Structures are given as C-alpha cells and as structure tokens.
Amino acid sequence: MSAPAPVSRAALFAAVGEEVGVSGWMTVDQDMIDRFAALTGDRQFLHTDPARAARGPYGGTVAHGFLTLSLLTRMRAEAVAPVEGLRASINYGFDKVRFLAPVRAGARIRARFTRLSAQERRPGEITLVHRVSVEIEGEARPALVADWISRWMTEEGDK
C-alpha cells in the first residue's frame, strides 16, 4: 500500500469528525516480537518463549502492547494523507491509550484513523488529534484504542 497523496489545508480541516484512513493489514510475527524484545529488553516469556507461553493465559506468545503502539507510525504513513507543504510531522503524545486485546504472534493488524480535531496554533503549525483503533483480523475487540496528538509543521510557517 502506498502513501496517500497530500490534501489541501481546507480538506485537512474539513475532515474533523471523519474517518480519514485505514492502513493495510500487517502481520506481527514472532521474529518481529523477538526483535522488539531485544531492542527494549522486555523478554517476558509471554512474548519470547512459545513453549512456555502456550501454557499461559493466551495459549501462545503475544506482541508487546508498546510494539503495537509503535507500529502506528508505519500505519499512519500509509493511511493518513499529509497536508500540502508538510515539512515535518512531530509526535506530541497520546491520550487515553488502552490495550484491549492481545495481538497473538502471527496475527494481522490494521489501524483506522478518525480525525478528532485540527487546530492551527500559529501560522504553519497544526495540532491534530486522531482517534486510532488497531483492529485484529478476525477478532471483535481492537488491540488498542488511543487518541494520538501530532504537530504538523508546514511551509506556511516559512512566510
């Protein structure tokens, strides 16, 4: 899936309250989970030991919640159209992050983005809030739901 084409400033602001994109499906396999564990030092058996995790509460290994959260950057890049003249997108943080269901090794996930707000703080600096829901293929409950705040710096600030 390729990145969406940039949208006008008017379209960016007009989309408040609307779903603005859905990423493609992505597989979260054991190798990805193991690499995340190595990077973060979180080697809890529920993530890294398939034999022991098979006897645990999920019947196998599951992705770290923070791994799923970190994949939002990749999913947003393919799902949410940038504004014309975007110079930088800065992660400002999250509100109300909730991990609702485990992502089992081998599961496929995708993210839905709904624009909750868009405010221009000053010329060329737009604060966006997107409600993000990460779906797990074949499951009713999402893996996580969060309100993601970002700042988009545009060429308008250069004028």
C-alpha positions as CSV (number, residue, x, y, z in Angstrom):
1,M,0.0,0.0,0.0
2,S,1.4,3.4,-0.9
3,A,1.2,6.7,0.9
4,P,-1.9,8.8,0.1
5,A,-1.5,12.0,-1.9
6,P,-1.3,15.3,0.1
7,V,-4.5,17.1,0.7
8,S,-5.2,20.9,0.8
9,R,-5.4,22.8,4.1
10,A,-9.1,23.2,3.6
11,A,-9.6,19.4,3.2
12,L,-7.5,18.8,6.3
13,F,-9.7,21.0,8.5
14,A,-12.9,19.8,6.8
15,A,-12.2,16.2,7.8
16,V,-12.6,16.8,11.5
17,G,-15.1,14.2,12.8
18,E,-14.5,11.8,9.9
19,E,-12.6,8.6,9.3
20,V,-9.6,9.7,7.3
21,G,-7.8,6.5,6.6
22,V,-7.4,2.8,7.1
23,S,-4.0,1.1,6.8
24,G,-3.3,-2.2,5.1
25,W,-3.0,-5.4,7.0
26,M,0.3,-6.1,8.6
27,T,1.5,-9.4,10.1
28,V,3.0,-9.3,13.6
29,D,5.1,-12.4,13.6
30,Q,7.4,-14.0,16.2
31,D,10.5,-12.6,14.6
32,M,9.1,-9.0,14.9
33,I,8.2,-9.7,18.5
34,D,11.6,-11.1,19.3
35,R,13.4,-8.1,17.7
36,F,11.3,-5.7,19.7
37,A,12.1,-7.6,22.9
38,A,15.8,-7.4,22.1
39,L,15.6,-3.7,21.5
40,T,13.7,-2.9,24.6
41,G,15.0,-5.6,27.0
42,D,11.4,-6.8,27.7
43,R,11.9,-10.5,27.3
44,Q,8.9,-11.6,29.4
45,F,8.1,-15.2,28.4
46,L,4.6,-14.2,27.2
47,H,6.4,-12.5,24.3
48,T,9.5,-14.6,23.7
49,D,9.0,-18.2,24.8
50,P,6.4,-20.0,22.6
51,A,6.6,-23.3,24.6
52,R,6.1,-21.6,28.0
53,A,3.6,-19.1,26.6
54,A,1.5,-21.9,25.2
55,R,0.6,-22.8,28.8
56,G,-0.1,-19.2,29.7
57,P,-3.3,-17.2,29.5
58,Y,-3.2,-16.5,25.8
59,G,-2.2,-20.0,24.5
60,G,0.9,-18.7,22.8
61,T,3.1,-15.7,22.5
62,V,1.7,-12.2,22.1
63,A,3.1,-8.9,20.9
64,H,4.1,-6.3,23.5
65,G,1.5,-3.5,23.7
66,F,4.2,-1.0,23.1
67,L,5.2,-2.8,19.9
68,T,1.6,-2.5,18.6
69,L,1.6,1.2,19.6
70,S,4.9,1.8,17.9
71,L,3.6,0.4,14.6
72,L,1.1,3.2,14.4
73,T,3.8,5.4,12.8
74,R,4.1,3.0,9.9
75,M,0.3,2.5,9.6
76,R,-0.4,6.2,9.6
77,A,2.1,6.8,6.8
78,E,0.1,4.6,4.5
79,A,-3.4,5.6,5.7
80,V,-3.5,9.3,6.5
81,A,-2.9,11.9,3.8
82,P,-0.4,14.6,4.7
83,V,-1.3,18.3,4.1
84,E,0.2,20.0,1.2
85,G,3.5,21.7,2.1
86,L,4.2,19.4,5.1
87,R,7.8,19.9,6.3
88,A,7.7,17.8,9.4
89,S,5.4,15.7,11.5
90,I,6.2,15.7,15.2
91,N,4.8,13.1,17.7
92,Y,3.3,15.2,20.5
93,G,2.0,12.2,22.5
94,F,-1.1,10.1,23.3
95,D,-4.2,10.5,25.4
96,K,-6.3,7.6,26.7
97,V,-4.2,4.7,25.4
98,R,-5.9,1.4,26.1
99,F,-4.6,-2.1,25.3
100,L,-7.9,-4.0,24.9
101,A,-6.9,-7.4,23.3
102,P,-3.7,-9.3,22.9
103,V,-2.1,-9.5,19.4
104,R,-1.1,-13.1,19.1
105,A,2.1,-14.0,17.2
106,G,1.2,-14.4,13.5
107,A,-1.9,-12.2,13.7
108,R,-2.6,-9.5,11.2
109,I,-3.5,-5.9,12.3
110,R,-4.5,-2.7,10.7
111,A,-5.3,0.8,12.0
112,R,-8.3,3.1,11.5
113,F,-7.8,6.8,11.9
114,T,-10.6,9.3,12.7
115,R,-9.7,13.0,12.9
116,L,-11.0,14.4,16.2
117,S,-9.5,17.9,15.9
118,A,-7.3,20.1,13.8
119,Q,-6.2,23.5,15.1
120,E,-3.6,25.9,13.8
121,R,-1.7,27.1,16.8
122,R,0.2,29.7,14.8
123,P,1.0,30.0,11.0
124,G,2.4,26.7,9.8
125,E,1.9,24.7,13.0
126,I,-1.2,22.5,13.0
127,T,-2.1,20.3,16.0
128,L,-4.0,17.2,15.0
129,V,-5.7,14.6,17.2
130,H,-6.6,11.3,15.6
131,R,-8.6,8.5,17.4
132,V,-6.8,5.4,16.4
133,S,-8.2,1.9,16.7
134,V,-6.0,-1.1,15.8
135,E,-8.1,-4.0,14.6
136,I,-7.0,-7.6,14.8
137,E,-8.1,-9.6,11.8
138,G,-11.0,-12.0,12.7
139,E,-11.5,-10.6,16.2
140,A,-14.3,-8.3,17.5
141,R,-12.2,-6.3,20.0
142,P,-9.4,-4.0,18.9
143,A,-5.9,-4.5,20.1
144,L,-5.7,-0.9,21.2
145,V,-7.5,2.5,21.1
146,A,-5.8,5.8,21.6
147,D,-6.0,9.5,20.8
148,W,-2.8,10.4,19.1
149,I,-1.7,14.1,19.1
150,S,0.7,15.3,16.5
151,R,2.1,18.6,15.3
152,W,2.4,19.2,11.6
153,M,4.8,21.9,10.5
154,T,4.0,23.3,7.1
155,E,5.6,25.8,4.6
156,E,3.1,28.4,5.9
157,G,5.4,28.9,8.8
158,D,8.2,30.0,6.5
159,K,6.3,33.0,5.2
